[in-house]
Amino acid sequence: MTIESSLVIFDCDGVLIDSEMLSMQSWQRLLETYGVSINAEYFISKFLGKSMQHVEQQIHHDFGLTVTTQIKDEFHILLKRSFAKNLMPTLGIESLLSRLTVPSCLATSSSPERTEYALSCTGLSQYFTGNIFTRSLVKNGKPAPDLFLYAAEKMGVAPKHCIVIEDSPAGIEAGIAANMQVIHYTGGSHLKDMPTNHTTTISHWDNFIQAYPMLVSD
């Protein structure tokens, strides 16, 4: 990898922000009012890293429940309240972002509105001005490589010089399909003590600094 032209592409939920447990709890609370019960295993395997459109289709397929505009609005209200009260950046991420010596960007399956709100809640907005890329910008969401390839093109870096940091199987698959180096981040509370089969795994941002000292300042 040519360090001078490297780009670090961060996923948002579960990577920059410890949001996935909050999202799961909001879905559980909401779906229970419609007679649907989901556990953590289901959430991680079916929802993690996926767009709202995918989640809607999954719920309808598995439970026969049509996710109406009203249901989506109810979910976003619950999640926004939870974010405002409980959302935190992942441990050590702000230190890493402030020390990166190469360009970085954010590529997420979430909506622009949710992403901007999450970043504002956690104080991370300052690191992602003009370099936020969301599912709405491409035809196919993760696990397709479209979003990562789009981000790399807009940032002016070849895919082979990009490092993708993801927590979800869908995101990891997308990064591999984009011919990028992929790191599996397992520091989010939703992946605590979860085994991984991926070659490059980090559970704390200090692990990234140790592995790529040439990409950060002292």
C-alpha positions as CSV (number, residue, x, y, z in Angstrom):
1,M,0.0,0.0,0.0
2,T,1.2,3.5,-0.9
3,I,0.9,5.3,2.4
4,E,0.9,8.8,0.8
5,S,-2.3,8.0,-1.1
6,S,-4.0,6.0,1.5
7,L,-7.6,6.5,2.6
8,V,-9.3,5.2,5.7
9,I,-13.0,4.6,5.2
10,F,-15.0,4.3,8.4
11,D,-18.4,2.7,8.8
12,C,-20.5,4.8,11.3
13,D,-22.8,2.7,13.4
14,G,-20.9,0.3,15.6
15,V,-17.5,1.7,14.5
16,L,-17.4,5.4,15.1
17,I,-20.3,5.4,17.4
18,D,-21.5,2.7,19.8
19,S,-25.0,2.8,18.5
20,E,-26.0,-0.8,17.5
21,M,-27.3,-1.9,20.9
22,L,-29.4,1.3,21.1
23,S,-30.8,0.6,17.6
24,M,-31.6,-3.0,18.6
25,Q,-33.3,-2.0,21.7
26,S,-35.4,0.6,19.8
27,W,-36.4,-2.0,17.3
28,Q,-37.3,-4.6,20.0
29,R,-39.4,-2.1,21.9
30,L,-41.2,-1.0,18.8
31,L,-41.8,-4.4,17.2
32,E,-43.1,-5.8,20.4
33,T,-46.1,-3.4,20.1
34,Y,-46.9,-5.1,16.8
35,G,-46.5,-8.6,18.2
36,V,-43.0,-9.2,16.8
37,S,-40.1,-10.3,19.0
38,I,-36.5,-10.3,17.9
39,N,-33.3,-11.3,19.8
40,A,-29.7,-10.1,19.6
41,E,-28.7,-12.9,17.3
42,Y,-31.5,-12.1,14.9
43,F,-30.7,-8.4,14.9
44,I,-27.0,-9.0,14.3
45,S,-27.5,-11.5,11.5
46,K,-30.4,-9.7,9.7
47,F,-30.2,-6.0,10.5
48,L,-26.6,-5.2,11.2
49,G,-25.0,-3.0,8.6
50,K,-28.1,-3.0,6.4
51,S,-30.2,-0.1,5.1
52,M,-33.7,0.7,6.3
53,Q,-35.1,-0.6,3.0
54,H,-33.4,-3.9,3.7
55,V,-34.7,-4.0,7.2
56,E,-38.3,-3.3,6.0
57,Q,-38.1,-6.1,3.5
58,Q,-36.6,-8.5,6.2
59,I,-39.4,-7.8,8.7
60,H,-42.1,-8.3,6.1
61,H,-40.5,-11.5,4.8
62,D,-40.0,-13.0,8.3
63,F,-43.0,-11.8,10.2
64,G,-45.5,-10.6,7.6
65,L,-45.5,-7.1,9.1
66,T,-45.5,-4.2,6.6
67,V,-43.2,-1.4,7.9
68,T,-45.4,1.6,7.2
69,T,-44.3,5.2,7.3
70,Q,-45.9,5.5,10.7
71,I,-43.8,2.6,12.0
72,K,-40.6,4.1,10.6
73,D,-41.4,7.4,12.2
74,E,-42.0,5.7,15.5
75,F,-38.6,4.0,15.2
76,H,-36.8,7.2,14.4
77,I,-38.4,9.0,17.4
78,L,-37.4,6.2,19.8
79,L,-33.9,6.0,18.4
80,K,-33.4,9.8,18.4
81,R,-34.4,9.9,22.1
82,S,-32.1,7.1,22.9
83,F,-29.2,8.7,21.0
84,A,-29.7,12.0,22.8
85,K,-29.6,10.3,26.1
86,N,-27.2,7.4,25.7
87,L,-25.1,7.5,22.5
88,M,-21.3,7.6,22.9
89,P,-18.4,7.5,20.5
90,T,-16.4,4.2,20.6
91,L,-13.6,4.3,23.1
92,G,-10.5,6.1,21.7
93,I,-11.9,7.0,18.3
94,E,-11.7,10.8,18.7
95,S,-8.0,10.5,19.6
96,L,-7.4,8.4,16.5
97,L,-9.3,10.8,14.2
98,S,-7.3,13.7,15.6
99,R,-4.0,11.9,14.9
100,L,-4.6,10.5,11.4
101,T,-2.1,11.8,8.9
102,V,-4.0,10.5,5.8
103,P,-7.5,11.4,4.5
104,S,-10.5,9.7,6.0
105,C,-14.2,9.5,5.3
106,L,-17.4,7.9,6.5
107,A,-19.5,5.4,4.4
108,T,-22.7,4.2,6.1
109,S,-25.9,2.4,5.3
110,S,-27.8,4.9,7.5
111,S,-29.6,8.0,6.2
112,P,-27.9,11.4,6.0
113,E,-30.2,12.7,8.7
114,R,-29.6,9.9,11.1
115,T,-25.8,10.1,10.5
116,E,-25.6,13.8,11.0
117,Y,-27.6,13.6,14.2
118,A,-25.5,10.8,15.5
119,L,-22.3,12.7,14.8
120,S,-23.6,15.8,16.5
121,C,-24.6,13.8,19.6
122,T,-21.1,12.4,19.9
123,G,-19.0,15.4,18.9
124,L,-17.5,13.8,15.9
125,S,-19.0,16.1,13.2
126,Q,-15.8,18.1,13.0
127,Y,-13.9,15.2,11.6
128,F,-16.3,14.5,8.7
129,T,-17.1,17.8,7.0
130,G,-17.7,17.2,3.3
131,N,-16.6,13.5,3.5
132,I,-19.8,11.7,4.5
133,F,-21.2,9.1,2.1
134,T,-24.5,7.4,2.7
135,R,-26.5,4.6,1.1
136,S,-28.7,7.1,-0.6
137,L,-25.9,8.0,-3.0
138,V,-25.6,4.6,-4.7
139,K,-27.8,2.0,-6.4
140,N,-26.9,-1.0,-4.3
141,G,-26.2,-1.0,-0.6
142,K,-23.8,-3.2,1.4
143,P,-22.9,-6.0,0.9
144,A,-22.5,-4.6,-2.7
145,P,-19.2,-2.6,-3.0
146,D,-20.9,0.4,-4.6
147,L,-20.8,2.8,-1.6
148,F,-17.1,2.1,-0.8
149,L,-16.1,2.5,-4.5
150,Y,-18.1,5.7,-4.7
151,A,-16.4,7.1,-1.6
152,A,-13.0,6.2,-2.9
153,E,-13.7,7.9,-6.2
154,K,-15.0,11.0,-4.6
155,M,-11.9,11.1,-2.3
156,G,-9.6,10.6,-5.3
157,V,-8.0,7.4,-4.0
158,A,-7.7,4.0,-5.8
159,P,-9.6,1.1,-4.1
160,K,-6.3,-0.8,-3.5
161,H,-5.0,2.1,-1.4
162,C,-8.1,2.2,0.8
163,I,-8.6,0.7,4.3
164,V,-12.2,-0.1,5.2
165,I,-13.1,-0.4,8.9
166,E,-16.4,-2.3,9.5
167,D,-18.2,-4.1,12.2
168,S,-20.9,-6.0,10.2
169,P,-20.6,-9.0,7.9
170,A,-22.3,-7.0,5.1
171,G,-19.8,-4.2,5.4
172,I,-16.9,-6.6,5.5
173,E,-18.2,-8.4,2.4
174,A,-18.6,-5.0,0.6
175,G,-15.0,-4.0,1.4
176,I,-13.6,-7.2,0.1
177,A,-15.7,-6.9,-3.0
178,A,-14.4,-3.4,-3.5
179,N,-10.8,-4.8,-3.5
180,M,-9.9,-2.8,-0.4
181,Q,-8.0,-3.8,2.8
182,V,-10.6,-4.6,5.4
183,I,-10.4,-4.4,9.2
184,H,-13.1,-5.9,11.4
185,Y,-13.7,-3.7,14.3
186,T,-15.2,-5.5,17.3
187,G,-15.1,-2.8,20.0
188,G,-18.8,-2.0,19.9
189,S,-20.9,-3.3,22.8
190,H,-23.0,-5.4,20.4
191,L,-19.9,-7.5,19.5
192,K,-18.5,-7.9,22.9
193,D,-16.8,-11.3,23.3
194,M,-18.0,-12.4,19.8
195,P,-15.6,-14.6,18.0
196,T,-14.4,-13.5,14.5
197,N,-13.1,-15.5,11.5
198,H,-11.6,-12.5,9.8
199,T,-7.9,-12.1,9.4
200,T,-7.5,-8.5,10.5
201,T,-9.5,-7.7,13.7
202,I,-9.2,-4.9,16.2
203,S,-11.1,-4.5,19.4
204,H,-9.7,-1.1,20.4
205,W,-8.5,1.9,18.4
206,D,-5.1,1.5,20.1
207,N,-4.8,-1.7,18.0
208,F,-5.1,0.3,14.8
209,I,-2.4,2.8,16.0
210,Q,-0.1,-0.1,16.8
211,A,-0.7,-1.8,13.4
212,Y,-0.4,1.4,11.3
213,P,1.9,3.7,13.1
214,M,2.8,5.3,9.8
215,L,-0.8,6.6,9.4
216,V,-0.9,8.5,12.7
217,S,1.1,11.3,14.3
218,D,2.8,11.0,17.7
